[in-house]
Each structure stands twice: as structure tokens, then as C-alpha cells.
Amino acid sequence: RLKNIADPPLILYYKGKLAGLDSSPVIGVVGTRKASAYGLTTAKRMGYQIAACGGCVVSGMATGIDGVAMKGALTAGGTVVGVLGCGADVVYPPSNRGLFEDMEQYGCLLSEFVPGTPPIGRNFPKRNRIISGLSCGVLVVEAPEKSGALITAQLALDQGRDVFVVPGNIDVDTFVGSNRLLRDGA
């Protein structure tokens, strides 16, 4: 799948166990870093269920929805891939050190950036095409009006992938973007 996107990475670096991503359904799970309790609970549950059903969870390893979805998938013993906006040897955010260590042992950390590359803002939207490119579909759990998760959802649509959305409270700003995706047909 990744070789068939418009701008595939020239090279990928990884730490951990590189899974056979073409042999199982791969679902990207993305959302806001500043998630609600509902969003966090739902992301963990969805990550767990995807993995428990034999799917692979791919995410960006950020604090919030991404990291919690990965934790849920790891709890289920599933295949997980974290796509980074820095070198595969750089722990970012530092608060996710424990998750990074678990990913190195039980999953895979993947990056197109050379080892040692620091987390630079422009790298994160760029890595989103890899999350969607590896995936059969992308699940947006919670996303405000301006969110990297919405970038990933648009990339998924551009790449011919399905986009799924968890409905959210219409009175909470962190669901404005994801609810709009639902309104638009996701």
C-alpha cells in the first residue's frame, strides 16, 4: 500500500519488530493531543478491539488519542506501528518514554527521518501520509477544527482509503473537526 501513494518515502528506518503489514487489516488511529476523557477511553477501546480482531494499529505516537490507542492495541497483544516525525531513536514526546520502550519490544517504531533527527514541527504533517499510506482505513477518534488528524483523514481520502469517525459531543470544541467529517460522509 505504501509504495502506491503519490509520494512514498525513499527510505524507512525502524526499531522493533517490523510486521507483515500486507497480511492483516491495518487501521490508522488518530486524534487530538488534548483529548477528552471520552475520547481517550474510546481510543483505548478501539485500539484494543482492532488488535484483538487481528488488525494492526498504526498511529503517530503523540500524547492523547494516538498514544492511548497504541496502549490499547499493545494490551490486546496486537501488531502496532508507531510512525514518527523524528528519528526512530528519538523519544518524543518525552512523556511517552514507557510507550516507546514497549513499542521497541512488542511493536515497531518507523520513521523516514535519519536517526537523531529532532522533532521539528514540519515533519509531523509529512509523516501523516505514511500513517494513511500504510493503512486500509483511518479512524479519527476526536479532532478539533484544526488538527493533524484531519490532515491524515484527507490524505487517506486522497489515497483511496476509508475514513471512519467516532461521533462526539456537539458542544465540545475538540469534536468540531471529527463531527464535520461525519457530516461530510465519513
Rosetta blueprint (number, residue, H / E / L):
1 R L
2 L H
3 K H
4 N H
5 I L
6 A L
7 D L
8 P L
9 P L
10 L L
11 I L
12 L L
13 Y E
14 Y E
15 K E
16 G E
17 K L
18 L L
19 A L
20 G L
21 L L
22 D L
23 S L
24 S L
25 P L
26 V E
27 I E
28 G E
29 V E
30 V E
31 G L
32 T L
33 R L
34 K L
35 A L
36 S L
37 A H
38 Y H
39 G H
40 L H
41 T H
42 T H
43 A H
44 K H
45 R H
46 M H
47 G H
48 Y H
49 Q H
50 I H
51 A H
52 A H
53 C L
54 G L
55 G L
56 C E
57 V E
58 V E
59 S E
60 G L
61 M L
62 A L
63 T L
64 G L
65 I H
66 D H
67 G H
68 V H
69 A H
70 M H
71 K H
72 G H
73 A H
74 L H
75 T H
76 A L
77 G L
78 G L
79 T E
80 V E
81 V E
82 G E
83 V E
84 L L
85 G L
86 C L
87 G L
88 A L
89 D L
90 V L
91 V L
92 Y L
93 P L
94 P H
95 S H
96 N H
97 R H
98 G H
99 L H
100 F H
101 E H
102 D H
103 M H
104 E H
105 Q H
106 Y H
107 G L
108 C E
109 L E
110 L E
111 S E
112 E L
113 F L
114 V L
115 P L
116 G L
117 T L
118 P L
119 P L
120 I L
121 G L
122 R L
123 N H
124 F H
125 P H
126 K H
127 R H
128 N H
129 R H
130 I H
131 I H
132 S H
133 G H
134 L H
135 S L
136 C L
137 G E
138 V E
139 L E
140 V E
141 V L
142 E L
143 A L
144 P L
145 E L
146 K L
147 S L
148 G H
149 A H
150 L H
151 I H
152 T H
153 A H
154 Q H
155 L H
156 A H
157 L H
158 D H
159 Q L
160 G L
161 R L
162 D E
163 V E
164 F E
165 V E
166 V L
167 P L
168 G L
169 N L
170 I L
171 D L
172 V L
173 D H
174 T H
175 F H
176 V H
177 G H
178 S H
179 N H
180 R H
181 L H
182 L H
183 R H
184 D L
185 G L
186 A L
